[in-house]
């Protein structure tokens, strides 16, 4: 928000500091009775400070100002007469709608932000990340906003909660006092979903594996075929000594994707990594080690740490992630010739709000009786992508293509007609250039391939 008056710090001197240095108000009582498609309740509101380190004016920190119909006006107002809630730099707000927002044609919701005088984004870059949820706990990333912005619900068939997190650059407002992203309101664009049913997304564990680049055994030979199915790292870990893991090999790598984003817990670790080492030897005797990196978009990576066998990961350095890249870092000199590096059984969210402890149950991606293999080519591709399937034992094959935000862009069902090996061509000329993920699945197995459209 571009200030048109001086800030009075005494108005907020009595506010208490909450965790992580944020100013916090309890706002669950803030509601707005509206029959229209606007946010009606403030679930949480954690605002921080201005870019100069000063307190935000108290009149700009009323969470209920983000409820109801947005004023959609950037005209300067009299001091204290504000129609928005300021987040501060790094602050956040979570709002709830009275009913389920529908995922319809085109974009599904619009976030209204107030910047006095309607400056250009490049000159006044008040930015935020926007997330949506069905239960107020598990969120999907919708994208980033600079001032006003519209979003598609992506992998959610409906949503009822929207979280907005300020990511405005502190150094982006030279010579000006700014207080971050200012939420005027949120409006849904396709109405409400009459009969909402939960999305078929996996909560609490990694949901897909791709970019698997196996290394070798200690002696340079290939890893045994039974240990190179990356989908064995998907779902909840079995945490036993059966072959229900994927071996990275020395120097190998795999990337896992969560259906829901993982937010950093400021007071605890965030992810539990389960690694398989037969007989449960100590790390000093069997130092299978890996490096972990996190990303929200699958392109920009942040180093999170290194583990030997099982362990926990803190994602504070990234803040929020949806992708986890695991790279073997085991030293070949510490192992016998048959060793195959770090073996990933699974990764779970430690403080997932649906469970008190990480689950260890049999998942639906355990080794099926028949496992198919797939190739996609050319990759990168221009207009057509060939999908080659070998060892197919099912009559029906499903292809589901999503972008890096998890938004569905194409779904196709193929009748295999008893063919164990087939090549299917997808015409994707209408797609924009970028990175996509192709899920290839039968009723008993699934593979995910990363593809790039030129």
N, C-alpha and C positions, 0 to 999 in steps of 0.2 A: 504494500500500500504506500503510495506517495503521500507524505504528510502535508497538509495545508495549514497546520497550526502547530504550536509548540506542545511537547509532551510533558504532562505533569507526572513526575515520578511518585509524588506523595500519595496519589490516588491508589497506587498498588503496593505501597510499602508493607501492608499487613498480610499480603499473600504469602503462603508458605511454599518453600521449595520441596518438590517431590523427588522420586527416584530419577537418577540420571541427570539431575540438574534441571528438570522440567518443572514449570509451574503447572499445578494440577487443580482442577475443580471437579467435584462430583456432580454430574449433570443428568443422572438418570431420571430426575423428576421433570426435566425440560421436555415438554411435549407441545405439539401444535395440532389442533383438530382441523383436519382438512380432508374434504372428500376427493380432492384432486390428486394428481400424481406427483407429490412432492414429499421430501423427507419430513417426518413427523416427530422424531425423538432423537435426542442426543444421548448416545450410549457412553461415549468417553470423549474428553476434550483435554488434551495436554499441550499447552502452548509454552513457548520458550521466550526468547528475548529479541530485541531489535538487532540490526546489523552493527550498531555501535555498542552493544552490550547493555543498553538501557532497558528498563521495563516497558512493556507495551501499555498504552493508556487503558485504564480499566474499562472504559466504555467500548473498547474494541475487543474485549475478551468475554463477551456474553454469548455463550454457545447457542442459545435459542435463536439468535439472529440469523443462523444458517438454516433455520427451519421454514417451512411454508413456501409460498410462491416467491421466487427471487424477484428483487426489484429491477434487476438487469439495468442498472444505471451507474455510470462512472462519473456522474456529475458531482463535484465537490459539495459536501454538506457542512452544516454548522458544526462546530466542535461538540462532540458528545452525541450527535444525532447520527449514529451509524447503523447500517442495515446488514452488517456482515460480522463474521468472527475471524479474527486474525490468528494465524497459527504460529507466527514467529519462525525463526530459522531453525528447521528441523522439527517443528511441532506437528501435531496430528489431531484429527477429529474423526470420529466414527458416528455416522448417522443411520437411522433406521426408518424405513418406509412402513406405512400401515399395512400394506399388502405386498405380494410378490411382484417385482418388476418383471415384465415380460421380455424375453429375448425374441425379438421379431425381425423384420426385414431392416437392414441397415443398422445404424447406431441405435442404442437402447437408452442411453441417459446422457444428460448434458449437465456439466458443472459450470456454475456461474461464479466468476471471480471479480472483485472490485478493484480497479486501479484508477484513481482520480485522474480525469483528463484523457482517459483512453490512450495512454502511450503505447508505442509499438513494443512488442515482446523483446526485440533486440535491445531496446533502450531501457526497458524496465522488466527484466526477466523474472517475474514472480512465477515460480514453477512448483509443480507437485506431482507425485505419483498417486495413481488412483487404483484402488482395489475393490473388489466386490465379493460378497459372501451370501450364502443361504442361511447359515446358522449363527453368524456373528463371531465365529471362531476360525473357520477355514476359509481363507481368502485366495482369490485368483487375481493376478496382475492384469489390469486392463490397458495400462499405458501411462504416458506422461502428458501433463497439461502445462501450457504456458498461458496464463490468464484463462479465459473461457475455453472449454474443449468438450467434444462429444466422444463417447466410447461405445463399443460393442461389448456385450457380456461374454463373448468368446465361448469358452467351454462350459459355461453355466447356462442351463436352460431357463433359469430365472434367478433373481437375487432379491434380497430384502435389506442388506446392509452395504454401506459404501464407506470405505476408509480413505481419507485424503491425507497424505504425508508431504509436508513441505520439503522441497529440495532446491530452493532458491540459492544461488551462489552469493555468499556474503560480500564478495568483492565485485558484484555486478551492478552496484548502485553508487558509483563515485559521486561524492559531494552531497549525497542524499541520505536522510534517515528513512529506513524501510523496515517493515515488520513482517515480511514474508507473505505467503499466500493468504489471501483474504476470501473466505468462503461466503458468498452471498446466498447460495442455495443449490439444490440439485433437483432436476426435473426429469422424469422418465418420458421417453419419446414414443413408446409403443403400448402404453397402458399397462394394466395388471394382468398377470397370469391367473386364469380362473381356477384351474385344477393343478396346482404345482406339485410335482413329484421330485424327489432328490436326484441330483445329477449323479451319473454313474462314475464318479471319480474316487480315487483311492486316497484316504486320509491317513497320515501318520507314518508313511513309508515311501520310498522311491517307487515310482510307478512305471518308468520306462528306462531302457538302456540303449545307448547308441554310441557311435564313434568308438567302437571297441578295436583297439590296435594291440593284439597280443604280442608279447615279447617271446622269449624262448626259455627253455629250461637252462639250468646252470651250465650244462655241457654244450649249449648251443643248438640242441635238437628241438623240434616242434613240441608244443604242449599236447598232451593226450586229447583226442577229439571229445571225450566225455567232459572235459573241463573248459571248453571254449564257447559255451552258450552264455552270452552276456545277460540273458533274461533270468538266469539263476540268481542274479544280484537284485532282482526286482521283487517287490512285495516284502512281507515280514520274514526275517531270517529264521531258519530252523534251529540254528545254534547247536548243531550236533556234528558228528564226524562222517556223515554220508556225503555223497557227491551232489550237493545242492548249492554249489557256489560256482563262480567263474574265476579262473586263474588268470592273473594279469601277465604272468611271465616276467622275466627280468627286464625292466625298462618298459613294460607294457602299460596300457592306459584304457580306461573306460569312463564314459560320462553317464551319469544318472540324472533323470528328470523327475521332479515331484509334481503331482497334479496341482497341489496348492503351494503357495509360497511359504517359506519358513522365515519368520521374523526372529530377530535376535532377542533373547531373553537377557536383560541387563544383569541379572543376578545369578545366572547358571549357564552351564553348557547347553547346546542346542541339539546336537545330533549324536546318536550312538551308532558306531560302526562295529559290525560283527564280522570277524575274520576267522577262517577255518585253518587250524593247524592240528593235524591228527595227534591225538594223545595229549593235547593241551600243554605243550612244553612252555617253559618260561621264555620271555623275550630274549634274555641273555643267551639261552641255548639255541633258539630258533628265531632270529631277528628278522622276520618278514615285516617289511616297513613300506609305507606309502606316503606320498605327499597329497594333500587335499586342497582344492581350490573351489571357490564358489562364484556363482554368477546369477544375476537376475534375468538376463536376456540371452544367455548362451554364447555371447561374443566377448564380453568384457569380464575378465577373471581377476579374482582377488585371492591371494594366498591366505589359507586358513590355518595351516599347521601340518604336522607330520605325526603319524602314529606307528607304533610297533604292535602288530596283532590287534586285538580288540581295544577300543578306546572311545573317548568322547571328543567332539569338536565344538569349539566356540566360534560362532560366525560374526562376532562383534566387528571385525574388520570390514565385513561386507554390509552388515545391517539387515539385509533381507536377501534371500537367494531362492532360486527355483531349480538351479542346476548344480550338480556336484561332480567335479572332475577328480578322478583318483589315478595317480601315477605311481607305479612301483618304484621304490627307491632302495630295494634290498641289495646288499653287497654280495656279489657272487662268491667271494672268497670265504664267506661264512657258512656255505652250504655244500651238500653233496651234489653229485652230478644230476640226480633225478629231480631236484627241487625246482619248483616252477613259480617262485615269487609270491607276492601278496594275493590271497584268495578271498574274494569279496562274497560273503554270505548274504549281507543285506545292510541297509542303513535306515534307521528309524528316527522319528522326531521325539526327543526326550519328553518335552512338556506339551505334547499334543493334547488338546483339551478334551478328547474323547476317552482318554485312558490315563490311569495313574502311573503305570509303568509301561515301558516298551513291550509290545507283544512279541511272543515267539510261538507262532502257530504255523501249521502247514498252510501254504498259500496255493493259489490256483495256478501258479507257474512252476510247480514242481515238475520233474522230468516226466513228460507224457510218454505213452507207448511209442508214438511216432513223432519225430521231430523233423520239420522241414528246414531247408536252408533257402536263403533268398539273395539275389543280387539285383542292383538297380544300375542302369546304364542308359545313355552316357550320364556322367555326373561330374561336373555340372552339366545341365541340359538347357536346351533352348525352348522348344515347344513340346516335344514328345519325350516321355520317360518310359523306358522298358523295364518291366518287373519280371525277373526270371525266378521261378519257383522249382525247387528240386526236392524229391522225397515227400510230396504231398499225399497224405492219406485221407484227406477229407473231401467231401463232395462240394463244399462251399468255402470260398475264400473271401475275406473282407479286406478292403483297402481304405484307409482313413488318413487323409492328409491334413495336417494342421500347421499353422505358422508358429513362430517362436513364442508367441503369447499364448499358444494353446487354442487359438481360434480355428474352428473347423472351416476348411476351404473346399474340401471334396471328399465324398464318400462313395465307394462303388462296391458292389457285391458281384463276385464272379462264380459262375457255375463251372466247377472243374471237370465235370462229366467223367470222373474216374481217372483223369490224367494225372500221373504221378509227377510229371515234369511239364511245365508250360511256360510260355512267355506271353505277357499281357502288356499292351501299349496304352499308356494314359496320355490323352491329349490335354496338355496344360498350357496352351498358348495364351490363355487369358490371365494367367497368374502374373503378378508383379515380380520383378527380380528380388531375390532374397533367399533366406534360409528357411527350409521347411522340414517337417518330420513325417515320414510315411510309416504308419502302423500296418503291418501285414499279419493277419490273424486268422486262425481257425478256431473251432470250439475248444480246442485243447492246448493251443500254443500261440505265441505271438513273437514277432520280431519288429524292431523299430530301426528304420534307416534314415540317416540324415541326408537330405538332398539339397542342391543349390540350383536355383533358376537364374540363368544369366539375364 
